[in-house]
Amino acid sequence: MNVRTSWTKANPRRRFLSCPNYGSVQRCNMFHFIDDELPNQYYKDLVYQLHLQGTRNGNENHISEHEDTQNELLKIMEDLSIKKSKLKVYDRVVMCLVVIVFCLVIVAAFVA
């Protein structure tokens, strides 16, 4: 498996695992994304446009700014992923508390 980076408009700067024959005639078209998808189309378009600007401009400053912006975006994506994980945990805790309260109400109804 090879790690590659997608630069399509639908999945800009999204890393994925690909078949070793990816890009050749013998490819199997098997791939799996490693990175989470960007949260909405606005961010996808922004990253894609920055990529296009960086590839069109040979100017070192533009490329450096482009890389800085992309690094910021990656940090935001990582933060978003962490927050999503925390929300999943919080959802489970809340669901457990709801079940416990429900059980206590049922027990109290039978005791009374």
URFEN-V807926 format. One record per run of one state. SS is the DSSP state (h for helix, s for strand, l for the rest). FROM is the first residue (numbers start at 1). TO is the last residue. If there is no record, write none. Layout:
ss=SS from=FROM to=TO
ss=SS from=FROM to=TO
This chain:
ss=l from=1 to=1
ss=s from=2 to=7
ss=l from=8 to=11
ss=s from=12 to=18
ss=l from=19 to=30
ss=s from=31 to=33
ss=l from=34 to=40
ss=h from=41 to=56
ss=l from=57 to=59
ss=h from=60 to=111
ss=l from=112 to=112
